[in-house]
Amino acid sequence: MGHLLLMWRLVLQDMRRHPGEAVMFLLAVTVATSSLTLGLATSDAVATGYAKTRAATAGPDVMATTTGPDPSGLSSRLADLPGVTAIGGPFFAFDTTIRAHGRAAHSAVVGRGNARAAVDRPLVTSGSWVRPGGAVVERGFARAIGVRVGDHITIRGRSVTVVGTAISAATAVYPWGDPAQVGPSDAGGTVWLTTADAHAAAGDASPVHLIYLKLSDPATTDEFGKSAAIRAIDPEGWLSYHYWQDVLQTDTAMIKFTQPALVIGGWLLAVAAIVTLAAIATTRAVRDNRRAALLKAVGAGPGTVTVVLLAQYLLLTFLATALGLAAGTLAAPHLVDPSEGLLDTVTPPDSDTVTAAVFLAVVVAVIGALGPATRAARTSTVHALADPAHMLTHRPRLNAATAYLPTSLLLGIRLLARRPGRAVLTFAGTAATTLMVTAVLTFHAALDAAPAFKRFGPIEVRTDQTGQVLLAVTLALVALSTLNTVLLGWSTAVQARRALTITRTLGATPGQVVTALCTAQLLPAVPGVAAGVPAGLGLYWFFGAQVTPPGSWLLTAAMVILLAVGALTALPAWAHTRSPAGRALDAEPA
């Protein structure tokens, strides 16, 4: 108990003295776990939202469309089939183009009465239900065409007042919410009128009738559609069917590209978080070494020292995991339904999502902090307290190869050779950022290459969401990479302070020292960019897009990333060259 209390007090004291490091690590891991949780929770959120909408609207299990001359007779025969527990309709409907605020939009117009149907009762979300001269617009469709209660829409030359908006589970969310289509057609939405108004507005349009069925076992829809009884009552083939599973699958297609962007983005953000933690651990290496030495001097063993040094990171890791799971779970219902065609619902994350988030966070903490903590615990107590100057490894081949290089390049390469692990971190962080930037450029290139109807038609709802998710993940990754570059540049300058100060006393200018530190960062960043571009293209192609951005876009992005790495490294390097060389040589260890 005494050991645990001691560890707890040491952790709290360290976080109080250095809150910035704790906040940076907490934010990095929270962002990564939030993105991963969102990606993994979206499928469940779609299914849950659709199930909740079906329950609230008495959603059908089978949706039948008929162009036959006797819809009422077909409806009666369907109602008598085994397994059918309730039936709605037939409802008169036709396919048309409506106009609102000067915009044309494809839509189905469905005639409904004021009486509550046994199957499919659209839930009014604003305003009221249909009345003579008044229309109700599906909520997602209304949002897309920009109409609200009190506005007017034009249906085949007739102006109708919008009296309400509603949602239904009988059709997929906008832009696939047109139930009056027979066969493939344009995407569209749904407008409900009274039955009399729908007949009057149809004119010479080709109508259909919608018949909605409720089954005793909703899981048997496929067998129902293929049964001999169906073929017997519809020998002429007037009926076409689709099922509630088809609607759910179509709704899930709204996140076809959003979900992989979030999951992959979560793992890339985890890479950036590992770099953040490793950079933080590097900047505090001297402090942790002295702390470990003091603990061992008063009797603590290597195991206790390692646990004390890791405890803060593990505590922050589990806190960040909880925050990430909560944020991802709360945001998932809003992300999976960009057209607002479903009832949003927040459900606890499933076990797979929790396991993946915890695994990611633990991987970040272990990879980023275990190595520095173990090295600090194994360092000799006397050696750590004295903190003598580190002896440089003699590398005759490297010295010979760099002897005739310019001073800045010579120093940069030798700094890089002394700390190869930091080069790996720079490479990984730069590659992850470049990958996401390349994916965003490929997305916009694919958008520009698409036909106009795909760029600006109803499908833009899904396209806009995918673009926003890609941009958000990329911006988060860029922010973490910016922080990481500054931290790595700062830690490099701190650990090479004595060596670079001696170099300055031998004639190197502050500008050459700054350039050397920038070189040490840019040399591993170049292969990181070179690896990130094809990886981003390949990842995007893997999900079906065979478009390559213009070479000028990729070259400009690569140059901007490298210039940013150089500029962000120059800032801490320049700060270290401002102090006189003599003061740096006389300074006590931190």
C-alpha positions as CSV (number, residue, x, y, z in Angstrom):
1,M,0.0,0.0,0.0
2,G,2.9,2.4,0.8
3,H,4.4,1.8,-2.6
4,L,1.2,2.6,-4.4
5,L,0.6,5.7,-2.3
6,L,4.2,6.9,-3.1
7,M,3.7,6.2,-6.8
8,W,0.4,8.1,-6.8
9,R,2.0,11.1,-5.1
10,L,4.9,11.2,-7.5
11,V,2.7,11.0,-10.5
12,L,0.5,13.8,-9.3
13,Q,3.5,16.0,-8.4
14,D,5.0,15.5,-11.8
15,M,1.7,16.4,-13.6
16,R,1.3,19.5,-11.5
17,R,4.9,20.6,-12.3
18,H,4.7,19.8,-16.0
19,P,1.0,20.1,-17.0
20,G,1.8,21.0,-20.6
21,E,3.3,17.5,-21.3
22,A,0.3,15.8,-19.8
23,V,-2.2,17.9,-21.8
24,M,-0.4,17.3,-25.1
25,F,-0.3,13.5,-24.6
26,L,-3.9,13.4,-23.4
27,L,-5.1,15.3,-26.5
28,A,-3.0,13.2,-28.9
29,V,-4.4,9.9,-27.6
30,T,-7.9,11.2,-27.2
31,V,-8.0,12.4,-30.9
32,A,-6.7,9.0,-32.1
33,T,-9.2,6.9,-30.1
34,S,-12.1,9.2,-31.0
35,S,-11.4,8.7,-34.7
36,L,-11.1,5.0,-34.3
37,T,-14.2,4.7,-32.2
38,L,-16.2,6.7,-34.7
39,G,-15.1,4.5,-37.5
40,L,-15.9,1.3,-35.7
41,A,-19.2,2.6,-34.2
42,T,-20.8,3.9,-37.3
43,S,-22.1,0.6,-38.6
44,D,-23.9,-0.1,-35.3
45,A,-25.1,3.5,-35.2
46,V,-26.8,3.1,-38.6
47,A,-28.5,-0.1,-37.7
48,T,-29.6,1.3,-34.3
49,G,-30.9,4.5,-35.9
50,Y,-32.8,2.6,-38.5
51,A,-34.3,0.1,-36.0
52,K,-35.4,3.0,-33.8
53,T,-37.0,4.7,-36.8
54,R,-38.8,1.5,-37.8
55,A,-40.2,1.1,-34.4
56,A,-41.4,4.7,-34.2
57,T,-43.0,4.7,-37.7
58,A,-44.4,1.1,-37.8
59,G,-42.0,0.5,-40.6
60,P,-42.7,-2.3,-43.1
61,D,-40.8,-5.5,-43.6
62,V,-41.7,-5.8,-47.3
63,M,-42.3,-2.9,-49.7
64,A,-44.2,-3.8,-52.8
65,T,-44.7,-1.6,-55.8
66,T,-47.4,-2.4,-58.5
67,T,-48.3,-0.9,-61.8
68,G,-51.2,-3.3,-62.2
69,P,-54.8,-2.3,-62.9
70,D,-56.2,-3.8,-59.6
71,P,-54.0,-2.7,-56.7
72,S,-56.8,-3.1,-54.2
73,G,-57.3,-6.7,-55.2
74,L,-53.6,-7.5,-55.0
75,S,-53.5,-5.8,-51.6
76,S,-56.3,-8.0,-50.3
77,R,-54.7,-11.2,-51.6
78,L,-51.4,-10.2,-50.1
79,A,-53.1,-9.6,-46.7
80,D,-54.3,-13.2,-46.8
81,L,-50.9,-14.8,-47.3
82,P,-49.4,-16.9,-44.5
83,G,-47.0,-14.9,-42.3
84,V,-48.5,-11.4,-43.1
85,T,-49.7,-9.8,-39.9
86,A,-50.6,-6.3,-41.2
87,I,-50.8,-4.4,-44.4
88,G,-50.7,-0.7,-45.4
89,G,-52.0,0.7,-48.7
90,P,-52.3,0.6,-51.5
91,F,-51.0,4.2,-51.6
92,F,-51.2,6.2,-54.9
93,A,-47.8,7.6,-55.9
94,F,-46.0,8.9,-59.0
95,D,-42.5,10.0,-59.9
96,T,-41.9,13.6,-60.9
97,T,-39.6,16.6,-60.5
98,I,-40.5,19.3,-58.0
99,R,-39.2,22.9,-57.8
100,A,-38.3,24.8,-54.6
101,H,-36.5,28.1,-54.4
102,G,-35.7,28.0,-58.1
103,R,-34.1,24.5,-57.8
104,A,-35.4,21.3,-59.5
105,A,-35.3,18.1,-57.5
106,H,-36.3,14.5,-58.4
107,S,-39.1,13.2,-56.0
108,A,-41.8,10.7,-55.4
109,V,-45.2,12.2,-54.5
110,V,-47.3,9.8,-52.3
111,G,-51.0,10.2,-51.5
112,R,-51.9,9.6,-47.9
113,G,-55.0,10.1,-45.8
114,N,-55.3,11.4,-42.2
115,A,-56.2,8.0,-40.8
116,R,-53.3,6.1,-39.2
117,A,-52.1,3.3,-41.4
118,A,-51.5,-0.1,-40.0
119,V,-48.0,-0.1,-41.6
120,D,-45.8,2.9,-42.3
121,R,-46.9,5.9,-40.3
122,P,-44.4,8.6,-41.1
123,L,-43.3,10.5,-37.9
124,V,-43.8,14.2,-38.2
125,T,-40.7,16.0,-36.9
126,S,-41.9,19.6,-37.5
127,G,-45.2,21.2,-38.4
128,S,-48.2,18.9,-39.0
129,W,-49.4,16.0,-41.2
130,V,-50.9,16.4,-44.7
131,R,-54.0,18.4,-45.3
132,P,-55.7,19.7,-48.4
133,G,-53.3,22.1,-50.2
134,G,-50.5,21.2,-47.8
135,A,-47.5,18.9,-48.3
136,V,-45.2,17.1,-46.0
137,V,-41.6,16.7,-47.1
138,E,-39.2,14.0,-45.9
139,R,-36.8,15.6,-43.5
140,G,-33.6,14.8,-45.2
141,F,-35.0,15.8,-48.6
142,A,-36.3,19.1,-47.1
143,R,-32.9,19.9,-45.7
144,A,-31.2,19.2,-49.0
145,I,-33.5,21.4,-51.1
146,G,-33.6,24.1,-48.3
147,V,-37.4,24.1,-47.6
148,R,-39.0,24.6,-44.2
149,V,-42.5,24.7,-42.8
150,G,-44.4,27.6,-44.5
151,D,-42.4,27.5,-47.8
152,H,-43.9,26.7,-51.1
153,I,-42.9,23.9,-53.6
154,T,-44.2,23.4,-57.1
155,I,-45.4,20.0,-58.2
156,R,-46.2,19.7,-61.9
157,G,-47.2,23.4,-62.1
158,R,-49.2,23.4,-58.8
159,S,-47.9,25.5,-55.9
160,V,-48.3,23.7,-52.6
161,T,-47.5,24.9,-49.1
162,V,-45.1,22.9,-46.9
163,V,-47.0,22.2,-43.7
164,G,-44.5,19.7,-42.1
165,T,-41.5,17.5,-42.4
166,A,-41.4,13.8,-41.5
167,I,-39.3,10.6,-41.5
168,S,-40.1,7.1,-42.6
169,A,-38.4,3.7,-42.6
170,A,-40.2,2.6,-45.8
171,T,-37.5,4.1,-47.9
172,A,-33.8,4.7,-47.6
173,V,-32.6,8.1,-46.4
174,Y,-32.1,10.9,-49.0
175,P,-30.8,10.8,-51.7
176,W,-32.2,7.2,-52.1
177,G,-35.7,7.9,-50.8
178,D,-37.9,7.7,-53.9
179,P,-40.4,4.9,-53.4
180,A,-42.3,5.5,-56.7
181,Q,-39.5,4.3,-59.0
182,V,-39.8,1.1,-61.0
183,G,-36.4,-0.1,-61.9
184,P,-33.2,2.0,-61.8
185,S,-33.7,5.8,-61.9
186,D,-32.4,9.0,-60.5
187,A,-31.9,9.5,-56.8
188,G,-34.6,11.6,-55.1
189,G,-36.7,12.2,-52.0
190,T,-40.4,11.9,-50.9
191,V,-43.2,14.3,-50.7
192,W,-46.6,13.4,-49.1
193,L,-49.9,14.9,-50.2
194,T,-53.5,14.0,-49.4
195,T,-54.8,11.3,-51.8
196,A,-57.0,13.8,-53.6
197,D,-54.2,16.3,-54.1
198,A,-51.9,13.6,-55.3
199,H,-54.4,12.4,-57.9
200,A,-55.0,16.0,-59.0
201,A,-51.2,16.8,-59.3
202,A,-50.4,13.6,-61.1
203,G,-52.2,14.6,-64.4
204,D,-50.9,12.3,-67.1
205,A,-48.0,11.0,-65.1
206,S,-47.7,7.2,-64.9
207,P,-48.8,6.2,-61.4
208,V,-47.8,3.3,-59.2
209,H,-49.3,2.0,-56.0
210,L,-47.3,1.2,-52.9
211,I,-48.3,-1.8,-50.6
212,Y,-46.5,-2.2,-47.3
213,L,-46.5,-5.6,-45.4
214,K,-45.6,-6.5,-41.9
215,L,-44.5,-10.1,-41.4
216,S,-44.7,-12.3,-38.3
217,D,-40.9,-13.1,-38.8
218,P,-39.1,-10.1,-40.3
219,A,-36.0,-12.2,-41.0
220,T,-37.9,-14.3,-43.6
221,T,-38.4,-11.6,-46.2
222,D,-36.3,-13.3,-48.8
223,E,-38.2,-16.6,-48.5
224,F,-41.5,-14.6,-48.6
225,G,-40.6,-13.0,-51.9
226,K,-39.7,-16.3,-53.5
227,S,-42.6,-18.3,-52.2
228,A,-45.1,-20.1,-54.5
229,A,-48.0,-18.2,-52.9
230,I,-46.6,-14.9,-54.2
231,R,-46.2,-16.3,-57.7
232,A,-49.8,-17.6,-57.6
233,I,-51.4,-14.2,-56.7
234,D,-49.2,-12.3,-59.2
235,P,-48.8,-14.5,-62.3
236,E,-48.5,-11.4,-64.6
237,G,-45.6,-10.0,-62.6
238,W,-47.2,-6.7,-61.7
239,L,-45.5,-6.6,-58.3
240,S,-41.9,-5.7,-57.5
241,Y,-40.4,-6.0,-54.0
242,H,-37.7,-4.8,-51.8
243,Y,-37.2,-5.5,-48.1
244,W,-36.2,-3.7,-44.9
245,Q,-32.7,-5.3,-45.1
246,D,-32.3,-3.5,-48.5
247,V,-33.2,-0.2,-47.0
248,L,-30.7,-0.7,-44.1
249,Q,-28.0,-1.7,-46.6
250,T,-28.7,1.4,-48.6
251,D,-28.6,3.6,-45.5
252,T,-25.3,2.1,-44.6
253,A,-23.9,3.0,-48.0
254,M,-24.0,6.6,-46.8
255,I,-20.8,5.8,-44.8
256,K,-19.2,3.6,-47.5
257,F,-16.1,5.9,-47.7
258,T,-16.5,7.7,-44.4
259,Q,-16.0,4.7,-42.2
260,P,-12.6,3.5,-43.7
261,A,-11.4,7.1,-43.6
262,L,-12.1,7.2,-39.9
263,V,-10.6,3.8,-39.0
264,I,-7.5,4.3,-41.1
265,G,-7.3,7.9,-39.8
266,G,-7.5,6.6,-36.3
267,W,-4.5,4.3,-36.7
268,L,-2.5,7.1,-38.5
269,L,-3.3,9.4,-35.6
270,A,-2.1,6.7,-33.3
271,V,1.2,6.7,-35.2
272,A,1.4,10.5,-34.7
273,A,0.5,10.0,-31.0
274,I,3.3,7.5,-30.6
275,V,5.7,10.1,-32.1
276,T,4.3,12.7,-29.7
277,L,4.8,10.5,-26.6
278,A,8.3,9.4,-27.8
279,A,9.2,13.1,-28.3
280,I,7.9,14.0,-24.9
281,A,9.8,11.2,-23.3
282,T,12.9,12.3,-25.1
283,T,12.7,15.9,-23.9
284,R,12.3,14.7,-20.3
285,A,15.0,12.0,-20.6
286,V,17.5,13.8,-18.4
287,R,14.9,14.6,-15.8
288,D,13.6,11.0,-15.7
289,N,17.2,9.7,-15.4
290,R,17.9,11.9,-12.4
291,R,14.5,11.0,-10.9
292,A,15.2,7.2,-11.4
293,A,18.6,7.7,-9.8
294,L,17.2,9.4,-6.7
295,L,14.6,6.7,-6.3
296,K,17.2,3.9,-6.5
297,A,19.4,5.9,-4.1
298,V,16.7,5.6,-1.5
299,G,16.2,1.9,-2.1
300,A,13.8,1.5,-5.0
301,G,14.4,-1.4,-7.4
302,P,14.4,-1.2,-11.2
303,G,10.9,-2.6,-11.3
304,T,9.5,0.1,-9.0
305,V,11.4,2.8,-10.9
306,T,10.0,1.6,-14.3
307,V,6.4,1.5,-12.9
308,V,6.8,5.0,-11.4
309,L,8.0,6.4,-14.8
310,L,5.3,4.6,-16.7
311,A,2.4,5.2,-14.3
312,Q,1.8,8.8,-15.5
313,Y,1.6,7.7,-19.1
314,L,-0.7,4.7,-18.4
315,L,-3.0,6.9,-16.2
316,L,-3.3,9.4,-19.0
317,T,-3.7,6.7,-21.5
318,F,-6.8,5.2,-19.8
319,L,-8.2,8.7,-19.2
320,A,-7.7,9.5,-22.9
321,T,-9.3,6.2,-23.9
322,A,-12.4,6.9,-21.9
323,L,-12.6,10.4,-23.4
324,G,-12.1,9.1,-26.9
325,L,-14.7,6.4,-26.5
326,A,-17.2,8.9,-25.1
327,A,-16.6,11.4,-27.8
328,G,-16.8,8.9,-30.6
329,T,-19.9,7.3,-29.3
330,L,-21.7,10.6,-28.9
331,A,-20.7,11.8,-32.4
332,A,-21.4,8.6,-34.3
333,P,-25.3,9.0,-34.6
334,H,-24.8,12.5,-36.2
335,L,-22.1,11.3,-38.6
336,V,-23.9,8.3,-40.0
337,D,-27.0,10.2,-41.0
338,P,-25.9,13.3,-42.8
339,S,-29.3,13.8,-44.5
340,E,-31.1,13.6,-41.1
341,G,-33.5,10.8,-42.4
342,L,-33.2,8.7,-39.2
343,L,-33.8,9.1,-35.5
344,D,-30.5,9.7,-33.9
345,T,-29.7,7.5,-31.0
346,V,-26.6,7.1,-28.7
347,T,-25.8,3.5,-27.7
348,P,-22.8,2.3,-25.6
349,P,-19.9,1.1,-27.8
350,D,-19.8,-2.7,-28.3
351,S,-17.0,-4.9,-26.9
352,D,-15.0,-4.9,-30.2
353,T,-14.9,-1.1,-30.3
354,V,-13.8,-0.9,-26.7
355,T,-11.2,-3.5,-27.2
356,A,-9.8,-1.8,-30.3
357,A,-9.7,1.6,-28.6
358,V,-7.9,0.2,-25.5
359,F,-5.5,-1.8,-27.6
360,L,-4.6,1.3,-29.7
361,A,-4.1,3.5,-26.6
362,V,-2.0,0.8,-24.8
363,V,0.2,0.4,-27.9
364,V,0.7,4.1,-28.0
365,A,1.8,4.2,-24.4
366,V,4.0,1.1,-24.5
367,I,5.8,1.9,-27.7
368,G,6.3,5.5,-26.8
369,A,7.2,5.3,-23.2
370,L,8.4,1.8,-22.3
371,G,11.9,2.1,-23.9
372,P,12.8,5.4,-22.3
373,A,11.5,4.3,-18.9
374,T,13.4,1.0,-19.0
375,R,16.6,2.7,-20.0
376,A,16.2,5.2,-17.2
377,A,15.6,2.3,-14.7
378,R,18.7,0.4,-15.8
379,T,21.0,3.4,-15.8
380,S,23.7,3.4,-13.0
381,T,22.7,5.5,-10.1
382,V,26.0,7.3,-9.8
383,H,26.2,7.8,-13.6
384,A,22.7,9.3,-13.7
385,L,23.3,11.6,-10.8
386,A,26.6,12.8,-12.2
387,D,25.2,13.1,-15.8
388,P,28.6,13.2,-17.4
389,A,29.1,14.2,-21.0
390,H,28.1,11.4,-23.4
391,M,31.0,9.8,-25.2
392,L,30.5,9.9,-28.9
393,T,30.8,6.7,-30.8
394,H,33.7,6.8,-33.2
395,R,32.5,6.0,-36.8
396,P,35.5,6.2,-39.0
397,R,33.6,5.4,-42.2
398,L,31.0,8.0,-41.6
399,N,33.6,10.6,-40.6
400,A,35.6,9.8,-43.8
401,A,32.4,10.0,-46.0
402,T,31.3,13.4,-44.5
403,A,34.7,15.0,-44.0
404,Y,34.5,17.1,-47.2
405,L,30.8,18.1,-46.9
406,P,29.7,21.6,-46.1
407,T,29.8,22.3,-42.3
408,S,25.9,22.3,-41.9
409,L,25.4,19.1,-43.8
410,L,28.3,17.4,-42.0
411,L,26.9,18.3,-38.6
412,G,23.4,17.3,-39.6
413,I,24.4,13.8,-40.8
414,R,26.5,13.1,-37.7
415,L,23.6,14.3,-35.5
416,L,21.3,11.9,-37.3
417,A,23.8,9.0,-37.0
418,R,23.9,9.6,-33.2
419,R,20.2,9.3,-32.8
420,P,18.7,6.9,-35.4
421,G,15.6,6.3,-33.4
422,R,14.6,10.0,-33.7
423,A,15.0,9.6,-37.5
424,V,12.5,6.7,-37.4
425,L,10.0,8.9,-35.5
426,T,10.4,11.7,-38.0
427,F,10.0,9.3,-40.9
428,A,6.9,7.8,-39.4
429,G,5.2,11.1,-38.6
430,T,5.9,12.6,-42.0
431,A,4.8,9.5,-43.9
432,A,1.5,9.4,-42.0
433,T,0.8,13.1,-42.7
434,T,1.8,12.8,-46.3
435,L,-0.5,9.8,-46.7
436,M,-3.6,11.7,-45.5
437,V,-2.7,14.8,-47.5
438,T,-2.4,12.6,-50.7
439,A,-5.7,10.9,-49.9
440,V,-7.4,14.4,-49.7
441,L,-5.9,15.5,-53.0
442,T,-6.9,12.2,-54.6
443,F,-10.5,12.7,-53.3
444,H,-10.7,16.1,-54.9
445,A,-9.1,14.9,-58.1
446,A,-11.8,12.1,-58.3
447,L,-14.5,14.7,-57.6
448,D,-13.2,16.9,-60.4
449,A,-13.1,13.9,-62.8
450,A,-16.7,12.8,-62.0
451,P,-19.6,13.7,-64.3
452,A,-21.4,16.8,-63.3
453,F,-24.5,14.9,-62.1
454,K,-22.4,13.1,-59.6
455,R,-20.6,16.2,-58.4
456,F,-23.6,18.4,-57.9
457,G,-26.6,16.1,-57.8
458,P,-28.1,14.4,-54.8
459,I,-25.1,12.2,-54.2
460,E,-23.2,15.3,-53.0
461,V,-24.7,14.7,-49.5
462,R,-22.4,11.6,-49.1
463,T,-19.6,13.2,-51.0
464,D,-19.6,16.3,-48.8
465,Q,-19.5,14.2,-45.7
466,T,-16.6,12.1,-46.9
467,G,-14.7,15.2,-47.8
468,Q,-15.3,16.8,-44.4
469,V,-14.2,13.6,-42.6
470,L,-11.0,13.4,-44.7
471,L,-10.3,17.0,-44.1
472,A,-10.9,16.8,-40.4
473,V,-8.7,13.7,-39.9
474,T,-6.0,15.4,-42.1
475,L,-6.1,18.6,-40.1
476,A,-5.8,16.7,-36.8
477,L,-2.9,14.8,-38.2
478,V,-1.2,18.0,-39.4
479,A,-1.7,19.6,-36.0
480,L,-0.1,16.6,-34.2
481,S,2.7,16.5,-36.8
482,T,3.4,20.2,-36.2
483,L,3.6,19.6,-32.5
484,N,5.8,16.5,-33.0
485,T,8.2,18.4,-35.3
486,V,8.7,21.1,-32.8
487,L,9.2,18.6,-29.9
488,L,11.7,16.5,-31.9
489,G,13.6,19.6,-33.0
490,W,13.7,20.9,-29.4
491,S,14.8,17.6,-28.0
492,T,17.5,17.3,-30.6
493,A,18.8,20.7,-29.8
494,V,18.7,20.0,-26.1
495,Q,20.6,16.7,-26.3
496,A,23.1,18.0,-28.8
497,R,23.6,21.3,-26.9
498,R,27.1,20.6,-25.6
499,A,28.4,19.1,-28.9
500,L,27.0,22.0,-30.9
501,T,28.3,24.5,-28.5
502,I,31.8,23.1,-28.8
503,T,31.3,23.3,-32.6
504,R,30.5,26.9,-32.3
505,T,33.6,27.6,-30.2
506,L,35.6,26.0,-33.1
507,G,34.2,28.5,-35.6
508,A,30.7,27.3,-36.6
509,T,28.2,30.1,-36.9
510,P,24.7,30.1,-35.3
511,G,23.3,29.9,-38.8
512,Q,25.3,26.8,-39.6
513,V,24.1,25.2,-36.3
514,V,20.5,25.9,-37.1
515,T,20.9,24.5,-40.6
516,A,22.5,21.4,-39.2
517,L,19.6,20.8,-36.9
518,C,17.1,21.3,-39.8
519,T,19.2,18.9,-41.9
520,A,18.9,16.2,-39.2
521,Q,15.1,16.5,-39.4
522,L,14.8,16.9,-43.2
523,L,16.9,13.9,-44.1
524,P,14.5,11.3,-42.7
525,A,11.5,13.5,-43.7
526,V,12.3,13.2,-47.4
527,P,11.9,9.4,-47.5
528,G,8.8,9.8,-45.3
529,V,7.2,12.1,-48.0
530,A,8.5,9.7,-50.7
531,A,6.8,6.8,-49.0
532,G,3.6,8.6,-48.0
533,V,2.6,9.7,-51.5
534,P,2.4,6.2,-53.1
535,A,0.9,4.8,-49.9
536,G,-1.8,7.4,-50.0
537,L,-2.5,6.7,-53.7
538,G,-2.5,3.0,-53.1
539,L,-4.8,3.2,-50.1
540,Y,-7.3,5.4,-52.0
541,W,-7.2,3.0,-55.0
542,F,-7.8,0.1,-52.7
543,F,-11.3,1.6,-52.0
544,G,-12.2,1.8,-55.6
545,A,-11.0,5.2,-56.9
546,Q,-8.6,4.9,-59.9
547,V,-7.7,8.5,-60.1
548,T,-4.3,10.1,-59.7
549,P,-4.0,13.8,-58.8
550,P,-2.0,16.0,-61.1
551,G,1.7,15.8,-60.5
552,S,1.9,19.5,-59.7
553,W,-0.5,18.9,-56.8
554,L,1.6,16.1,-55.3
555,L,4.9,18.0,-55.9
556,T,3.5,21.2,-54.3
557,A,2.1,19.2,-51.3
558,A,5.5,17.4,-50.8
559,M,7.4,20.7,-51.0
560,V,5.0,22.4,-48.5
561,I,5.4,19.5,-46.0
562,L,9.2,19.6,-46.2
563,L,9.3,23.4,-45.9
564,A,7.1,23.1,-42.9
565,V,9.4,20.5,-41.3
566,G,12.4,22.7,-41.9
567,A,10.7,25.9,-40.6
568,L,9.3,24.2,-37.5
569,T,12.7,22.7,-36.7
570,A,14.4,26.0,-37.2
571,L,12.4,27.7,-34.4
572,P,13.7,25.7,-31.4
573,A,17.1,25.5,-33.0
574,W,17.3,29.2,-33.3
575,A,16.2,29.6,-29.7
576,H,19.2,27.4,-28.5
577,T,21.7,29.4,-30.5
578,R,20.7,32.7,-28.8
579,S,22.6,31.8,-25.6
580,P,26.4,32.4,-25.5
581,A,28.5,29.4,-26.0
582,G,30.3,29.8,-22.6
583,R,27.1,29.9,-20.7
584,A,25.9,26.6,-22.4
585,L,29.2,24.9,-21.5
586,D,29.0,26.0,-17.9
587,A,25.3,25.1,-17.4
588,E,24.5,22.4,-15.0
589,P,22.4,19.4,-16.2
590,A,18.6,20.0,-16.3
